[in-house]
Amino acid sequence: MTVLSFLALLSACGGGGGEADGDWFVSDYEVEDDGDAWPPLDGDEIGDGDGLPDGDIQPDGDPPVDGDVLPDGDVLPDGDDQPDGDETTDGDDATDGDEPTDGDEIADGDEAADGDIEIPTTDFLVHLYTGWAQPYLMYNAEGGVTGQWTAFPGVALDRGRAADWWSATVSIPEGYPLDFLFTDGAGTEQTADWHYPFGCTGYGCYFSTTMAELFVRDGMIYEEMPPDAPDGDVDVEDVPPTQYTAHFYSVWEQPYLYYNSAGGASDGWTSFPGLPFDWEEGSWWERTVGVEAGLPLFFLPNNGQGDGLPPETIWHYPYGCQSFGCSFSTTLTEFWLLDGVLYDEQPADPDGDTDADPDPDPEPEIDEGPPPEVVFIVHFYSGWTHPYLHYSNAAGAPFSWTDYPGVAMTSEGAQWWRKAVAIPEGYELVFLFNDGAATPALADWHYPHGCNAAAPCNFSTAEQEVWVKDGVIYEGLPVDGDLDVDPDPEPELEPDPEPELEPDPEPELEPEQDPEQVSFTVHFFSGWSHPYLYYSRDGDQGGPWSPFPGALMIAEGGDWFEATVSLDEGANFVFLLNDGNGAPETASWHYPYGCSASNPCNFLTNDPEVWVKDGDLYNDRPTSYSIRTVYFRSGWAQTYLYYAMNGDAGGAWTAFPGEVMANIGGGWWMKQVQMESGLPLIFLFTDGQGTEQTADWGHPFGCPTCNFESDLETLWVKDGVIYDTLPIDPLTTYTVHFFSGWETPYLYLALEGDADGPWTAFPGVPMDMEDAPSLDPQWFVTTVDLPEGAPLIFLFNDGGDPADWHHPFGCTTCNFETEESETWVKDGVLYESGPPAR
């Protein structure tokens, strides 16, 4: 095994056998007495049963072990984890699963005592039907648009009582839906098998629910455990259809329900536009339809205009999906649809139209109620994929803004978006728009005309419904500029010339095609060497299409390609992209986001120029970002990365001392930053002490006035030199044989031959079964490389949770150590001359 192949296992926390300055702590609640300094130093690990006496400080980065007692008044610094099940006393901070006493600050899932602060959470019980050997649940553990998902593969599900059913209970902050996916956990995120929602098989698809307990089978969510598939034929005529009642919130004059009466079959969809909704009250509409018994309802609402294609037809898509081919699916027999989200009970009405209380008189008499609110409806013209409305939701200044990025807006079609919000009565609505990028600094913001990021200002209005386009607020839908100016001259100018000019030139111009043609230009971001634009020649989804593979796209640079084609004026532009490989059946195709070869759909636009990247359409060239990972070898107590944020040494830099780097052990520090792709990373290092003039700085070797600069996504800096891999001296190869009854043992080792330095990420390097006929089948082997002269310090484990560890005989806190190139380990004993006799 090469150095590069196992360096990827480097743990962000490091750690090893638990030594402190080369010596081990004793157990049975004794304090170390082997001559090492007390309190312990950074990097020391408190072993099982060791006591940390009153008033001692546990150093940064040292994790105590299960069973340790942290007495009154001890400080557990930032980054140290108090393990599950350990008892803390008054005034100490506890983490998940610990039982604190009065006055302790606790986190999610802990049992609080009097006076403690507890973060409210919601529990979700998830059941999955699968034939996988071990399924896992990956979910958004923080909730919300920017919440952090669990690390791959997620939480292991437990086998249920029913065959092939598995279950897991998870908690997330109160008020958020549970967003989740399932995987078999095999290999990596790229090689694992995933269980997606029905009809969605690509990156970006995931389940989302507010049900406290749910059952998932074949990509569908059920409120109760669904029955097994029937073993024999079922007489469908004897089973009544399942009735679904849909409630839809819409400002359309007459919405329609376009649905599938056969539960997803290709020939089960109604003819366009579907069945009309019946008005309920306010902006709520209702429709009941029947679907074949036991099958889910697939549907899409629309405005009933045109022939099913934009811009005349406006479709109401699921939240996060704005391309043709997405549809809603549900097994809820009654549901409410608002802003692309399904609810199992009526949600709060954003416009305040629905009066759910038949007897509202008692409510105004409650003095403790919230102040009256006013609803503002904001329409925004934008080519962004998912715009957000960021607004002040409190009375007056200082403004209390919504959490970034704000509230998602709903598509109205033709690049118009809409959102209704409520704020206290008597105040103007103060707001901005953004594209919902990962952070506010990376987001694209839409300011009022004349303002920008360098000179920002906010929109503000007292009108309860406004339209915003190109930084200007309108009180009505703007059409080609100012509505008060354009309509007047047009009636005066058009009547005079039209009767005289139209009859004469039309017969002469009909044979010429140029005036009746319109050009469409597509820019495509792709790693293909020769992409092609395959398009419908008359703007019809059904064709006729251009001959395969279509128009060859010309390289623009930076993985961007371009092609321009002409169609009849007024036609929609319907297209796909491919790599031109062989025939349509063998070529690779690029579909809109959310679609695939098994669930195909086409790109469709009326814009004369568009950019396509990762399945999304843009009206301007999108900016892409990449993660840069920087490692730095330093003896400083704390290290900071100080860098130019826009890739320009003369531009804006991070505030001094920069962004703090994480200590990963062995003198190495690590930091990841997000920058625009294609820009260099220009940077320095500092210890952060004092001011810019008094701090210690890390410059390139031999140049105390120079900056580091690199285009590498991952780089290591040691002694002022940049490396594209971990800088290591010549290597020593070690071969380790291990006798074990475990199914797959793992070799857990110190990467630099130092027990206090970085170790492999748990569980370590998997070992292979020996193929030598002369050896017992319980022998396993693996080979690793270390820096030349470094000893091999290691342990074995079974990879379980919790893991079973194999230590040297008679010492459950010791590591194995050798400098021999080949060793054998059996029953805790290390052999260097060959395998022991049977």
VENJO-V194969 format. One line per field, one symbol per residue. phi: phi as a letter, one per 40 degrees, with the letter a starting at -180 (. if undefined). psi: psi as a letter, one per 30 degrees, with the letter a starting at -180 (. if undefined). burial: # if it has 24 or more other C-alpha atoms within 12 Angstrom, else .. A space follows every 10 residues. Layout:
phi=???
psi=???
burial=???
This chain:
phi=.ccccbcccd cccghacgcb fgbbccbffc cdbchccbcc cdgcbccdgc cbcdgcbccc gcccbdgcbb cdgcbbcdgc bccdgccbbd gccbbdgcbc bdgccbbdgc ccbdgcbbcc bbcbbbbbca cccacbbcac cbggcbcccc ccchcccccc ccdgbbaabb bbdcgbccba abacgcgbcc cccbbccdgb bbdhcacaab ccbabbafgb cbcbcccccc cbcbccccbc cccbbbbbca cccacbbcab cbghcccccc ccchcccccc afbcbaabbb bddgcccbaa cacgcgbhbc cccbbbcddg bbbchcacaa bccaabbbfg bcbcaccccc cgccbcccbc dccccccccc ccbbcbbbbb cacccacbbb acbbcgcccb ccccchbccb cbgfgcbaab bbbdcgbccb aabacgcdbd ccccbbbddg baccbcabca abccabbbaf gbcbcaccbf hcccbccccc cccccccccc cccccdcccd cccdcbbbcb bbbbcaccca cbbbaccbgc dcgcbcdcch cccccbhggb baabbbbccg ccbbabbacg cgbdcbccbb bddgbaccbc abcaabccab bbafgbcbca cccbbbcbbb bacacccabb bbaccbgbcc ccbcccchbc cccbgggcbb abbbbccgcc cbaabacgcg bcccccbbbd dgacbcbcaa bccbabbafg bcbcadcbcd bbcbbbbbca cccacbcbbc cbgbccccbc ccchccbbcc bcccbccccb aabbbbddgc ccbaabacgc bccbbbbddg acbbbcaabc cabbbafgbc bbbicccc
psi=kleeffffgk kffalbfglj hflkklahhk kkhgflkkll lkfkkklkfk kjlkflkklk fjkllkfkkj lkfkkjlkfk kjlkfkklak flklakfljl akfkklakfl jkakflkkjk lkkkjkkkjl glejlljklj fflleglkll kkgakklkka elkgkllkkl klkkfkljkl lllfgkblee flkkjllkgj glkfkllklg keklkkkhgk kkfljlllkk fakkjeffkl lkkkjkkkjk glejlljjlj fghfkfgfkl kkgakklkkd lbgklkkklk kkkfllkklk llfglagfkl fekkkjlkkg jgkkfkllkl gkfklkjkhg kkkflklkjf fgekjfjfif efeffjffll lklkkkkkkk jkgleilkjj ljgljalkkj llkkgbkklk kflhgklkkk lklkkgllkk llllgglele eflkkjllkf laefilllkk lfkfklkkkh gkklfljkjh bjffeefefe feeeeefeee eeeefeeefe fkfefgkkkk kkkkjlfkei lkjklkfggk efakllkkfa kkkkkflhgk lkkklklkkf kljkllklgg jclefflkkj llkflaefil llkklfkfkl kkkhgkklfl klklllkkkk kkklglfkkk jjljfggjfg akllkkgakk lkjglggklk kklklkkfkl jkllllfgkb afeflkkjlk kgifgllkkk gkeklkkkhg kklgljjkll lkkkkkkkjl glejlkjjlk fggkffakll kkfakkkkkk gkfflkfgkl llklklkkfk ljkllllggl jllkkjlkkg jggllkklgk fklkkkhgkk kfflklk.
burial=..#..##.## ########## ######.... ##.....### .#######.# ###...#### ########## ##.###...# ####.##### .#####.### #..####### ##.....#.. .######### .#.####### #####...## .#######.. ....###### ###..##### #####..... ..######## ##..###### ########## ##...#.... .......... .#.####### ##.####### ####....## .#######.. ..######## ##.####### #####..### #.######## ########## ########## ####..#.## ##........ .......... ...####### ########## ####...... #..####### ########## ###...#### #######... .#######.. .......### #..######. ####...#.. .......... .......... .......... .......### ######.#.# ########## #....#.### ####.....# #######... ########## .......### #######..# ########## #########. .#.....### ####...### #######... .....##### ########## ######..## ########.. .....####. ......#### ########.# ###..###.. ########## .#.####### ########## #########. .......### #######..# #########. ....####.. ..#######. ######.### #...#...
